[in-house]
Amino acid sequence: MGILDVAVLGGGISGLTAGFLLHQKGYRVAVLERSERPGGCITTWARDGFLFELGPNTVLNNAFEIDGLCEAAGILGQRLTAAPAAKRRFIVKGGKLVALPGGPLGFLGTSLFSWRAKLRLLGEPFIRPAPPDDEESIARFVRRRLGREMLDYAVGPFVSGVYAGDPERLSIRHATGKIYALERDYGSLIKGAVRKRKGPAPAGGLFSFPRGLAFLPESLAQGLGEGFLTNTAVAAVEKKGDAFLVTAAGRNGSGRTVEARAVVCALPAKAAALALNPLDREFPRLVLDLPYADVALVCMGFRREDVDHPLDGFGFLAPEVEHRFVLGCLFSSSLFPGRAPEGHVALSAFVGGAVHPERASEEEGPLLEKVLADLGPLLGLRGRPVVTRVEAWRPAIPQYNLGHGALKESAARCEQAVPGLYLSGNLLHGVSVGNCIQNATAIAERVQSYLTS
């Protein structure tokens, strides 16, 4: 193989994005993936005319880098934009699904919040910002600025939907940096939302593909050709003069050594700590302590006649104060065509998270029964599902809890101490597919600058 320009560790969306973009620039790249397929947690499952996502369900098109990647991969025109119903979201309150308000008038008329909570919101612009050195949890920040109801029935469920996390532990600065920046830059969330000028922006909206979201990483891997190496588990990375020596093991016990001028590490926390330990001591130690939330996804296909609810939305989230078993449920067949056969609907429920991790470890049979019992009264379920699939991710989602800044600072020091090493993935700067694409694109540009300097 000879010496490569770049070795990318990990074939999830971050590693594939960085590797593909560098390959497109003409660099010799190898992406090392320990499993048999690309995409990491992005995986699509088809059965009897149903199509389910077993990981992320959609991508929010909120950055130019996302369009750029799809265009470079030749799949921009194949995207499916989510149906207009996707803009409608529900929250569980009092055992019923209540639609989130869609604007100021909707907010005034919604039964989701009391008049006391609505009036409390009017005082938000007059609340003094927190001191710059005071790192707050999301829960403390929201209670201070917006009140308890907004935490319980708006921000808290949102946190569950993105991180499956605990707002009492997640850092407002690192987990929801855009919200934190509104107070920091404008002194108020409302003032910031009104005054912040928007420049050019992508079309926005959620998208997927006719064959499911796995089509995205599959397309990137195909574009890499022989540069995408499966069944190759990275064991260690060492420095050899001005280059890096990456040792890996195949599934059959065979070994492989890759030499490269630069390395992009896009591995999960434990694998990254093991691989990078020969290069640095502090970052591997800290990243090993990064907490994760465990999540189980329960996919169910029903006959349309066995579900009373119109399923006219994206889905619902269940606030912790409502004491439901599920974190939420997506109305998958309402988002994109081809997700369920004629006369049927597809639902995807999420269980576990940082507050109730033990639920994600339950046996499939009892877990399914508890999910059905929880969803039954909310959605008017009458019959049994005709198709089911349970996929447990343990661990699932990194948690940017209080103190996460120390890990980010350690990562920066590690990169500075080891020129040519770049840290990617969802460990530091965002957990969504869109976040990972943005960050990996930026890293690809930094690697290119390094290689040409």
Protein Blocks (a to p, Z undefined) as FASTA:
>chain_A
ZZafbdcehjbfklmmmmmmmmmnopacddddfblbehijaccddeehiacdfbdfbdcd
fbfklmmmmmmnopmmmpccddfklmpccddeehiacdddfbjklmmmpckbcfklmmmm
mmmmmpccddfklccdfklmmmmmnojklmmmmmmmmmmmmnopafklpcfklmmmmlmm
mmmmnopaklmmmmmccddddebjadddfkojklmmmmmmmmnmmmlcghiacfbdcdeh
jbccdddddfkopacddddfbdcdfbdfklmmmmmmmmpmklmmmmmmpccddddddddd
ddfklpmbgoiafbdcddfklopabfbdcdfklmpghiacehiacddddeejjklmmlmm
gcfklmmmmmmmmmmmmnopabdcfbdcddddddfbdcddehklmmmmmmmmmmmmmghi
acedjllnojbfklmmmmmmmmmmmmmmmmmZZ
